């Protein structure tokens, strides 16, 4: 083995060991909505996630028996959820709220492709700043810093409400649903996707699963996960809901995202290297959580729930 290969291996193992130590001692536990804002401010300001995942920092949709690029899958996800939820039945010019908009990737697709007037909200000031920087003037999107549990909008003001992977950060799922449905007009469309646990009441977790769930909560500022059925019940029983809620588990379509997100760092090494040694450590630090997520979703401990209902 050459000196170069030995040196490279030593450097990699050192970085991996350092990252594992950081992973264990520097968790991102949910304390309040402020901790969620702080985490996303950090992820946005260092630009690592954007460099690797692009403008759409959510899981992708991988059609069965079809190869698809990592970033293309993320765009595909938006179109699939729009079609499945019925949001595409809204006419151009309809007002749509994007709850947990990130840096505006989904919002811009909804505006540019479907002609919606989109308002995106996130609790992260850094995300709003970056979303505005990435959005051309002619794109009908505006972005605001706002807590999803305290939406500052009038009742029934939106024709559609869209939310992807935001609910897992909410410590009050009932209030989360209530705020979205309150702003949705009667007959409007709700399209929502989120990370859920399986029903832990009917299928209690094993000791190993409890340990893994604890890590998934503490590493990415999640207060708690609930099942697809539990969140469906919350939507059904809300006074602003039509009461007709359809949900589904999209694990088979989204699961490839986890390994693909790791391989993306190999496909785009300059995205990490150009940000310096700190970015390398940060990217390696996330690998254990991503691998745990991959295991949990593949084993059915976690489920990717999608929901649709009318106001």
ABEGO torsion letter per residue (X at the ends): XBAAAAAAAAAAAAAAAAAAAAAAABBBBBABAAAAAAAAAAAAAAGAAAAAAEABBBBBBBBBGBBBBAAAAAAAAAAAAAAAAGAAABBBGBBBBBBGAEAGAAAAAAAAAAGBBBBBBBABAAAAAAAAAABBAABBBBBBBBBAABBBBBBGABABBBBBGAAAABABAAAAAAAAAAABBBGBBBBBBBBBBBBAAABBBBAAAAAAAAAAAAAAGBABBBBAAAAAAAAAABAABAGBBBBBBAAAAAAAAAAAAAAAAAABAAAAAAAEAAAAAAAAAAAAAAAAAAAAAAAGABBBBBBBBBX
